[in-house]
Amino acid sequence: MFEVIRRWLAYRKNLRRRWQDDARWLLVAEEKNAYYEARRRATRARLHGNRREFYHWAKVAAKVARLSPAAAMDLDEVKRVVVDEERRQRLSWINCQLRAKAEFAGAEKTSR
């Protein structure tokens, strides 16, 4: 029983370390836009249906907010980032569908 608890605690410690490392990395790479980038990545993961990555990047965004008072966190900008990612995802899906349709039409012509 103690081994199970020890493994779970180690797992949680590694998760927290990953959140902290990614938050620090974003703060170095993006400075003031680190919070928006974390929210963008969380939105992207949510749209892809990746629950673990969504949770991870949401926690990273919260960690960025705690670590850096200089990081910009305007709610209207966060909404714009989310809408922008959703639009990008939709366009990507549409382009994928159009490519598949064109490939199917091309395959039909060559088989005749």
N, C-alpha and C positions, 0 to 999 in steps of 0.2 A: 504494500500500500504506500509506504514512504517513497518507494522508487517511482511510482506513478505521479505522486505529488511533486517530487523533485524534477522529473522530466517536464511536467506542466509548467513549473516555475521557470525552468531554463528556457522553455519555448516562449513564455511571455516576456522574459528578459531579452531574448533575441529580437522579438517583435518591437519592443520599446527601443532597443538599440538601433534597429533599422529605421524607425520613425525619426529618431534623433539624427542619425547620419544623413538621411535624405533631406531633412529640414535644414541642417547645416550646409549641405551641399547646394541646395537651392538658394540659400541666403548668400553664399559666395558667388554662385553663378548668375543669379537674377537680381540680387540686392532688393530694391524696392518692389519689384514685381514677383517676388518669390511666392507670396500668398496666392496671387492670381494663377501662377503656373501650377501650383499644387492643386488648386480648385479645377483648373483645366484638365489636369491628369485624372483627377477624381471623376469628372464628368465623362471623360473618354472611357474610363474603365466601366462606369455605370452603363453607358450606351452599348458597350461590348458585352454586357452581362457578366462582367468579372467582379463578383461581390467582394472577394478578398482584396483585390487591388483598389477598388473603390474605397473600402474601409481604410486601407493603408494610406491612400493619398488624402483622404479627409482628415485622418489623424495627423498627417504631415502638415497640412494646412493649419490645423490648430496649434501644432508645435511651432510653426513659423510665427504665428501670431503671438505666442508666448515669448519666443526668443528675441524677437526684433520689434521694438516699438517704431522703428523707421519703415517697416514694411507697410505698403499701402493696402488698405482694406475697405474700399468703398463698395457698398452693397450694390449700387447701380452698375459698377464695373464688373462685379462678380456675376450679376445677372447677364450682362452683355457677353462675358466669357462663356457662360453656359449656353446661351442661345447660339453663339458663334460655333461652338463645338457640335451642338445638335444639328445645325445647318450643314456643317462640314460632313458629319456622319451621313446625313440624308443624301447629300450630293454624291458621296462616295458609293452609297448603296445604289443610287440611280445609275451612275456610270458603270458599275459592275453589271447591273441588269442589262444596260444597253450593249455592253461588250459581249455578254453571253448571247443576247439576241442576234447580234451581228455575226458571231461565230457560228451560231446554229443556222442562220440563213446561208452563210458561206458554205457550210458543210452540206446543206441540202442541194445547192447548185452543183457542187462537184460530184455528188453521188448520182445525179441524173444522167 
